[in-house]
Amino acid sequence: EKHAQAIEAAERCLALSQKIYGPNDKQVCAVLIRLADLYWNIGKKNHAVNVFRDAIKMSTEIYGANHPQTLDVQRVLNELTRPPAPPPPPPPPCFPPPSLPSCRPSPA
């Protein structure tokens, strides 16, 4: 319930910021980033990714593509959407069995 209240408050803040500052302002961009983070933390991953993309677009328009703000939001989105690392390969079979002290990889 607290997450729902936080989302609701952030959405109101976004609407108010857009009304006060206009649709493309650094204050609006900051609220978008917080909102995306909230969506991610409550499990609305797809919605969060879309809001992060909107924030990146807005940050690029406001600050430029190479500005630290834009790069930081892009880095966060990249980290959040990176596929999980594959599991490590299984260890090679041992010969003789591992229960014996002289376990060595079996000949190939």
Long-range contacts (C-beta under 8 A, 24 or more apart in sequence): 3-38, 3-41, 3-42, 4-42, 6-38, 7-35, 7-38, 7-39, 7-42, 10-34, 10-35, 10-38, 11-35, 24-58, 24-61, 24-62, 25-62, 26-62, 26-63, 28-58, 29-55, 29-58, 29-59, 29-62, 29-69, 32-58, 33-73, 40-80, 45-80, 48-80, 49-77, 49-80, 49-81, 52-76, 52-77, 52-80, 53-77
